[in-house]
Amino acid sequence: MEVGKNMSNSESEKPNLSQSARELVEKIAETAVTQQIDFARESALSQMDAMRTFLTAFQRLTQFAMFKTTVQSGGRISIPEAERQTVGIGDGDLVQVMIFPIAEKKAEVKKNE
């Protein structure tokens, strides 16, 4: 009879172990799903921030003016008013300048020669 009791005890423990294992797996799965959702949300937010940054930079790149000007004494150049208004710059604004020399100042020819 004791042998039967041992079997019935071990049989009654199996469903408890199985239930416990099932609950553990469910908890792990819920945690994994929550972490995946959080990761997807963070990734989407990062991508949105990157896109916003790119669009802001691109918008700045599309706001430009092209004009010719003469270099004045001390290396100064002037930005014409129409171009300043077009790109929305004013006194004290920092701008990026690209220089492409077009022509050098012609040397004055002496009349005696």
N, CA and C atoms as an extended XYZ file, in Angstrom:
339
Properties=species:S:1:pos:R:3:atomname:S:1:resname:S:1:resid:I:1 pbc="F F F"
N         0.809       -1.180        0.000 N   MET     1
C         0.000        0.000        0.000 CA  MET     1
C         0.860        1.254        0.000 C   MET     1
N         1.967        1.219        0.695 N   GLU     2
C         2.804        2.409        0.719 CA  GLU     2
C         3.328        2.732       -0.661 C   GLU     2
N         3.540        1.749       -1.442 N   VAL     3
C         4.015        1.972       -2.805 CA  VAL     3
C         2.946        2.733       -3.583 C   VAL     3
N         1.694        2.387       -3.410 N   GLY     4
C         0.590        3.086       -4.065 CA  GLY     4
C         0.500        4.525       -3.604 C   GLY     4
N         0.735        4.712       -2.326 N   LYS     5
C         0.688        6.082       -1.809 CA  LYS     5
C         1.799        6.923       -2.420 C   LYS     5
N         2.970        6.359       -2.546 N   ASN     6
C         4.073        7.104       -3.158 CA  ASN     6
C         3.750        7.469       -4.601 C   ASN     6
N         3.129        6.542       -5.309 N   MET     7
C         2.779        6.820       -6.695 CA  MET     7
C         1.732        7.918       -6.771 C   MET     7
N         0.741        7.823       -5.897 N   SER     8
C        -0.302        8.837       -5.944 CA  SER     8
C         0.257       10.200       -5.548 C   SER     8
N         1.222       10.223       -4.603 N   ASN     9
C         1.841       11.492       -4.234 CA  ASN     9
C         2.639       12.064       -5.402 C   ASN     9
N         3.427       11.249       -6.078 N   SER    10
C         4.224       11.752       -7.194 CA  SER    10
C         3.321       12.127       -8.361 C   SER    10
N         2.216       11.430       -8.558 N   GLU    11
C         1.278       11.783       -9.621 CA  GLU    11
C         0.594       13.105       -9.319 C   GLU    11
N         0.272       13.347       -8.060 N   SER    12
C        -0.389       14.600       -7.710 CA  SER    12
C         0.591       15.771       -7.800 C   SER    12
N         1.869       15.509       -7.658 N   GLU    13
C         2.864       16.572       -7.773 CA  GLU    13
C         3.115       16.956       -9.219 C   GLU    13
N         2.980       16.066      -10.175 N   LYS    14
C         3.233       16.349      -11.583 CA  LYS    14
C         2.361       17.489      -12.099 C   LYS    14
N         1.061       17.475      -11.872 N   PRO    15
C         0.269       18.606      -12.372 CA  PRO    15
C         0.699       19.921      -11.750 C   PRO    15
N         1.100       19.911      -10.479 N   ASN    16
C         1.563       21.145       -9.844 CA  ASN    16
C         2.844       21.649      -10.510 C   ASN    16
N         3.790       20.743      -10.793 N   LEU    17
C         5.011       21.142      -11.475 CA  LEU    17
C         4.677       21.638      -12.876 C   LEU    17
N         3.788       20.967      -13.541 N   SER    18
C         3.406       21.358      -14.885 CA  SER    18
C         2.731       22.734      -14.861 C   SER    18
N         1.849       22.955      -13.907 N   GLN    19
C         1.160       24.238      -13.765 CA  GLN    19
C         2.180       25.343      -13.460 C   GLN    19
N         3.120       25.024      -12.565 N   SER    20
C         4.145       25.991      -12.205 CA  SER    20
C         5.025       26.334      -13.415 C   SER    20
N         5.404       25.330      -14.173 N   ALA    21
C         6.224       25.549      -15.368 CA  ALA    21
C         5.442       26.372      -16.391 C   ALA    21
N         4.159       26.070      -16.566 N   ARG    22
C         3.314       26.798      -17.508 CA  ARG    22
C         3.224       28.280      -17.104 C   ARG    22
N         3.044       28.540      -15.819 N   GLU    23
C         2.954       29.916      -15.332 CA  GLU    23
C         4.280       30.656      -15.545 C   GLU    23
N         5.385       29.951      -15.323 N   LEU    24
C         6.691       30.550      -15.528 CA  LEU    24
C         6.902       30.915      -17.000 C   LEU    24
N         6.553       30.002      -17.898 N   VAL    25
C         6.691       30.252      -19.337 CA  VAL    25
C         5.795       31.420      -19.759 C   VAL    25
N         4.571       31.473      -19.239 N   GLU    26
C         3.663       32.572      -19.572 CA  GLU    26
C         4.219       33.905      -19.091 C   GLU    26
N         4.800       33.906      -17.896 N   LYS    27
C         5.381       35.137      -17.355 CA  LYS    27
C         6.561       35.589      -18.205 C   LYS    27
N         7.400       34.636      -18.602 N   ILE    28
C         8.552       34.957      -19.454 CA  ILE    28
C         8.066       35.498      -20.794 C   ILE    28
N         7.040       34.868      -21.362 N   ALA    29
C         6.502       35.314      -22.652 CA  ALA    29
C         5.917       36.728      -22.543 C   ALA    29
N         5.181       37.005      -21.474 N   GLU    30
C         4.606       38.344      -21.276 CA  GLU    30
C         5.711       39.389      -21.156 C   GLU    30
N         6.759       39.050      -20.422 N   THR    31
C         7.889       39.964      -20.268 CA  THR    31
C         8.561       40.217      -21.612 C   THR    31
N         8.742       39.153      -22.393 N   ALA    32
C         9.377       39.285      -23.708 CA  ALA    32
C         8.533       40.165      -24.628 C   ALA    32
N         7.221       39.974      -24.628 N   VAL    33
C         6.337       40.778      -25.466 CA  VAL    33
C         6.398       42.244      -25.039 C   VAL    33
N         6.374       42.497      -23.749 N   THR    34
C         6.460       43.874      -23.243 CA  THR    34
C         7.770       44.517      -23.672 C   THR    34
N         8.862       43.776      -23.567 N   GLN    35
C        10.166       44.317      -23.965 CA  GLN    35
C        10.219       44.573      -25.472 C   GLN    35
N         9.619       43.697      -26.268 N   GLN    36
C         9.591       43.896      -27.716 CA  GLN    36
C         8.779       45.135      -28.081 C   GLN    36
N         7.661       45.329      -27.421 N   ILE    37
C         6.831       46.517      -27.671 CA  ILE    37
C         7.595       47.777      -27.292 C   ILE    37
N         8.257       47.760      -26.132 N   ASP    38
C         9.056       48.917      -25.704 CA  ASP    38
C        10.176       49.204      -26.697 C   ASP    38
N        10.844       48.155      -27.171 N   PHE    39
C        11.929       48.315      -28.141 CA  PHE    39
C        11.402       48.913      -29.443 C   PHE    39
N        10.274       48.396      -29.916 N   ALA    40
C         9.677       48.915      -31.156 CA  ALA    40
C         9.284       50.381      -30.986 C   ALA    40
N         8.714       50.729      -29.846 N   ARG    41
C         8.315       52.117      -29.575 CA  ARG    41
C         9.542       53.032      -29.555 C   ARG    41
N        10.596       52.620      -28.848 N   GLU    42
C        11.823       53.422      -28.779 CA  GLU    42
C        12.469       53.562      -30.153 C   GLU    42
N        12.458       52.483      -30.935 N   SER    43
C        13.029       52.533      -32.284 CA  SER    43
C        12.257       53.511      -33.154 C   SER    43
N        10.936       53.467      -33.075 N   ALA    44
C        10.102       54.367      -33.864 CA  ALA    44
C        10.343       55.814      -33.462 C   ALA    44
N        10.456       56.075      -32.159 N   LEU    45
C        10.711       57.439      -31.699 CA  LEU    45
C        12.078       57.926      -32.166 C   LEU    45
N        13.075       57.054      -32.123 N   SER    46
C        14.410       57.426      -32.585 CA  SER    46
C        14.406       57.737      -34.073 C   SER    46
N        13.686       56.927      -34.845 N   GLN    47
C        13.596       57.156      -36.280 CA  GLN    47
C        12.879       58.471      -36.574 C   GLN    47
N        11.839       58.774      -35.815 N   MET    48
C        11.122       60.036      -36.008 CA  MET    48
C        12.029       61.217      -35.686 C   MET    48
N        12.806       61.120      -34.613 N   ASP    49
C        13.739       62.191      -34.257 CA  ASP    49
C        14.801       62.374      -35.348 C   ASP    49
N        15.317       61.264      -35.858 N   ALA    50
C        16.323       61.335      -36.920 CA  ALA    50
C        15.734       61.975      -38.173 C   ALA    50
N        14.506       61.635      -38.505 N   MET    51
C        13.856       62.209      -39.686 CA  MET    51
C        13.621       63.701      -39.492 C   MET    51
N        13.198       64.096      -38.294 N   ARG    52
C        12.999       65.523      -37.999 CA  ARG    52
C        14.310       66.291      -38.153 C   ARG    52
N        15.381       65.735      -37.619 N   THR    53
C        16.694       66.374      -37.717 CA  THR    53
C        17.126       66.503      -39.175 C   THR    53
N        16.927       65.432      -39.943 N   PHE    54
C        17.291       65.444      -41.363 CA  PHE    54
C        16.480       66.493      -42.116 C   PHE    54
N        15.181       66.540      -41.879 N   LEU    55
C        14.335       67.497      -42.587 CA  LEU    55
C        14.697       68.931      -42.239 C   LEU    55
N        15.023       69.176      -40.988 N   THR    56
C        15.446       70.519      -40.586 CA  THR    56
C        16.737       70.905      -41.301 C   THR    56
N        17.694       69.991      -41.338 N   ALA    57
C        18.961       70.261      -42.024 CA  ALA    57
C        18.731       70.433      -43.520 C   ALA    57
N        17.877       69.603      -44.108 N   PHE    58
C        17.594       69.692      -45.541 CA  PHE    58
C        16.913       71.009      -45.871 C   PHE    58
N        16.004       71.429      -45.014 N   GLN    59
C        15.314       72.692      -45.224 CA  GLN    59
C        16.321       73.847      -45.223 C   GLN    59
N        17.288       73.774      -44.326 N   ARG    60
C        18.326       74.808      -44.281 CA  ARG    60
C        19.150       74.802      -45.571 C   ARG    60
N        19.415       73.603      -46.100 N   LEU    61
C        20.207       73.504      -47.324 CA  LEU    61
C        19.475       74.062      -48.532 C   LEU    61
N        18.170       74.023      -48.506 N   THR    62
C        17.404       74.519      -49.648 CA  THR    62
C        17.172       76.016      -49.577 C   THR    62
N        17.536       76.651      -48.487 N   GLN    63
C        17.423       78.098      -48.354 CA  GLN    63
C        18.786       78.709      -48.658 C   GLN    63
N        19.025       78.995      -49.907 N   PHE    64
C        20.308       79.582      -50.264 CA  PHE    64
C        20.102       80.648      -51.318 C   PHE    64
N        21.112       81.462      -51.485 N   ALA    65
C        21.102       82.496      -52.511 CA  ALA    65
C        22.441       82.439      -53.239 C   ALA    65
N        22.404       82.763      -54.511 N   MET    66
C        23.630       82.779      -55.295 CA  MET    66
C        23.741       84.155      -55.945 C   MET    66
N        24.883       84.768      -55.790 N   PHE    67
C        25.078       86.106      -56.344 CA  PHE    67
C        26.565       86.344      -56.546 C   PHE    67
N        26.863       87.368      -57.327 N   LYS    68
C        28.245       87.775      -57.537 CA  LYS    68
C        28.477       89.046      -56.735 C   LYS    68
N        29.673       89.150      -56.187 N   THR    69
C        30.031       90.358      -55.449 CA  THR    69
C        31.526       90.604      -55.604 C   THR    69
N        31.928       91.797      -55.342 N   THR    70
C        33.334       92.174      -55.435 CA  THR    70
C        33.929       92.196      -54.039 C   THR    70
N        35.140       91.686      -53.926 N   VAL    71
C        35.833       91.700      -52.643 CA  VAL    71
C        36.306       93.126      -52.396 C   VAL    71
N        35.957       93.663      -51.254 N   GLN    72
C        36.315       95.033      -50.892 CA  GLN    72
C        37.583       95.026      -50.043 C   GLN    72
N        38.030       96.198      -49.645 N   SER    73
C        39.258       96.274      -48.841 CA  SER    73
C        39.080       95.474      -47.554 C   SER    73
N        40.139       94.865      -47.127 N   GLY    74
C        40.095       94.056      -45.911 CA  GLY    74
C        39.426       92.705      -46.135 C   GLY    74
N        39.155       92.337      -47.399 N   GLY    75
C        38.541       91.044      -47.702 CA  GLY    75
C        37.041       90.997      -47.467 C   GLY    75
N        36.424       92.152      -47.308 N   ARG    76
C        34.979       92.188      -47.035 CA  ARG    76
C        34.167       91.965      -48.292 C   ARG    76
N        33.039       91.288      -48.097 N   ILE    77
C        32.054       91.142      -49.175 CA  ILE    77
C        30.696       91.558      -48.629 C   ILE    77
N        29.810       91.940      -49.526 N   SER    78
C        28.464       92.344      -49.113 CA  SER    78
C        27.451       91.369      -49.699 C   SER    78
N        26.407       91.084      -48.927 N   ILE    79
C        25.301       90.259      -49.410 CA  ILE    79
C        24.189       91.220      -49.796 C   ILE    79
N        23.773       91.187      -51.060 N   PRO    80
C        22.723       92.104      -51.503 CA  PRO    80
C        21.435       91.935      -50.689 C   PRO    80
N        20.693       93.033      -50.553 N   GLU    81
C        19.474       93.037      -49.739 CA  GLU    81
C        18.457       91.999      -50.212 C   GLU    81
N        18.275       91.871      -51.532 N   ALA    82
C        17.290       90.914      -52.064 CA  ALA    82
C        17.614       89.490      -51.614 C   ALA    82
N        18.892       89.127      -51.628 N   GLU    83
C        19.297       87.786      -51.199 CA  GLU    83
C        19.126       87.608      -49.696 C   GLU    83
N        19.439       88.662      -48.927 N   ARG    84
C        19.238       88.579      -47.475 CA  ARG    84
C        17.771       88.348      -47.149 C   ARG    84
N        16.882       89.039      -47.852 N   GLN    85
C        15.447       88.873      -47.614 CA  GLN    85
C        14.971       87.489      -48.051 C   GLN    85
N        15.486       87.009      -49.181 N   THR    86
C        15.072       85.701      -49.701 CA  THR    86
C        15.363       84.575      -48.717 C   THR    86
N        16.548       84.593      -48.120 N   VAL    87
C        16.918       83.506      -47.196 CA  VAL    87
C        16.646       83.848      -45.739 C   VAL    87
N        16.171       85.060      -45.493 N   GLY    88
C        15.766       85.427      -44.135 CA  GLY    88
C        16.905       85.630      -43.165 C   GLY    88
N        17.983       86.265      -43.632 N   ILE    89
C        19.093       86.536      -42.718 CA  ILE    89
C        19.150       88.024      -42.401 C   ILE    89
N        19.683       88.329      -41.243 N   GLY    90
C        19.795       89.715      -40.808 CA  GLY    90
C        21.124       89.969      -40.135 C   GLY    90
N        21.275       91.171      -39.629 N   ASP    91
C        22.512       91.548      -38.945 CA  ASP    91
C        22.809       90.583      -37.801 C   ASP    91
N        24.041       90.136      -37.745 N   GLY    92
C        24.467       89.267      -36.652 CA  GLY    92
C        24.245       87.779      -36.893 C   GLY    92
N        23.498       87.390      -37.957 N   ASP    93
C        23.286       85.970      -38.247 CA  ASP    93
C        24.574       85.339      -38.759 C   ASP    93
N        24.800       84.106      -38.418 N   LEU    94
C        25.964       83.367      -38.879 CA  LEU    94
C        25.593       82.654      -40.179 C   LEU    94
N        26.420       82.828      -41.209 N   VAL    95
C        26.154       82.205      -42.504 CA  VAL    95
C        27.376       81.424      -42.965 C   VAL    95
N        27.163       80.457      -43.829 N   GLN    96
C        28.250       79.682      -44.432 CA  GLN    96
C        28.502       80.268      -45.817 C   GLN    96
N        29.766       80.512      -46.141 N   VAL    97
C        30.115       81.118      -47.421 CA  VAL    97
C        30.986       80.150      -48.209 C   VAL    97
N        30.622       79.936      -49.475 N   MET    98
C        31.450       79.160      -50.395 CA  MET    98
C        31.958       80.141      -51.439 C   MET    98
N        33.233       80.106      -51.727 N   ILE    99
C        33.814       81.074      -52.645 CA  ILE    99
C        34.327       80.367      -53.896 C   ILE    99
N        33.898       80.871      -55.033 N   PHE   100
C        34.364       80.397      -56.335 CA  PHE   100
C        34.887       81.612      -57.098 C   PHE   100
N        36.208       81.800      -57.172 N   PRO   101
C        36.740       82.958      -57.900 CA  PRO   101
C        36.290       82.918      -59.362 C   PRO   101
N        35.802       84.055      -59.853 N   ILE   102
C        35.331       84.136      -61.237 CA  ILE   102
C        36.373       84.811      -62.113 C   ILE   102
N        36.865       85.938      -61.661 N   ALA   103
C        37.861       86.684      -62.430 CA  ALA   103
C        38.707       87.512      -61.484 C   ALA   103
N        39.943       87.696      -61.890 N   GLU   104
C        40.828       88.548      -61.112 CA  GLU   104
C        40.685       89.979      -61.599 C   GLU   104
N        41.010       90.906      -60.741 N   LYS   105
C        40.983       92.313      -61.107 CA  LYS   105
C        42.031       92.518      -62.181 C   LYS   105
N        41.618       93.163      -63.265 N   LYS   106
C        42.565       93.392      -64.355 CA  LYS   106
C        43.581       94.445      -63.921 C   LYS   106
N        44.808       94.164      -64.223 N   ALA   107
C        45.874       95.117      -63.909 CA  ALA   107
C        45.716       96.345      -64.797 C   ALA   107
N        45.891       97.512      -64.224 N   GLU   108
C        45.765       98.748      -64.994 CA  GLU   108
C        46.948       98.861      -65.956 C   GLU   108
N        46.645       99.176      -67.186 N   VAL   109
C        47.697       99.330      -68.190 CA  VAL   109
C        48.177      100.775      -68.143 C   VAL   109
N        49.472      100.960      -68.047 N   LYS   110
C        50.040      102.311      -67.989 CA  LYS   110
C        49.947      102.969      -69.362 C   LYS   110
N        49.597      104.234      -69.385 N   LYS   111
C        49.420      104.965      -70.631 CA  LYS   111
C        50.732      105.211      -71.343 C   LYS   111
N        51.863      105.222      -70.642 N   ASN   112
C        53.152      105.498      -71.248 CA  ASN   112
C        53.653      104.327      -72.081 C   ASN   112
N        53.161      103.165      -71.865 N   GLU   113
C        53.715      101.996      -72.570 CA  GLU   113
C        53.193      101.841      -73.938 C   GLU   113
